[in-house]
Every structure is written in C-alpha cells, then in structure tokens.
Amino acid sequence: MTEYFSFKQAMHYLGFSSYKSLKELTNAGLPIIQVGKTKKISKSAIDQFMKEHQQTVND
C-alpha cells in the first residue's frame, strides 16, 4: 500500500462512499499535501488523525 493517497484512495481506505465525509475530516484538521495541482493525503496522517479523534460511543 502506498503512503500517499489520492482523495479517492483515502475515501476507500476510510470506508467512505461520499466525498463530503472526507471533506468534513479535512475541515476538522486532517492535513492535505499539495504539490502543484495534485492533492494527496498521507496514510500515516489519516491513522494519526483518527487515533487522536477516537471516542467511545454508548448507544
């Protein structure tokens, strides 16, 4: 698996079917890497972001 994902790859990795869900994470602080016109998201950044934002949910 690659370290840097396209947005589509990042969505697949996270199990999202909607770009809106990924956009919510980037708005919340998930970093995006931009080189020229290309935007990527680091797998390790996703893992770290998710770890920092995990919560226990009681139904």
Summary of the structure (lengths in Angstrom):
residues: 59
radius of gyration: 11.9
end to end distance: 34.3
largest distance: 44.5
contacts: 124
relative contact order: 0.20
helix: 46%
strand: 17%
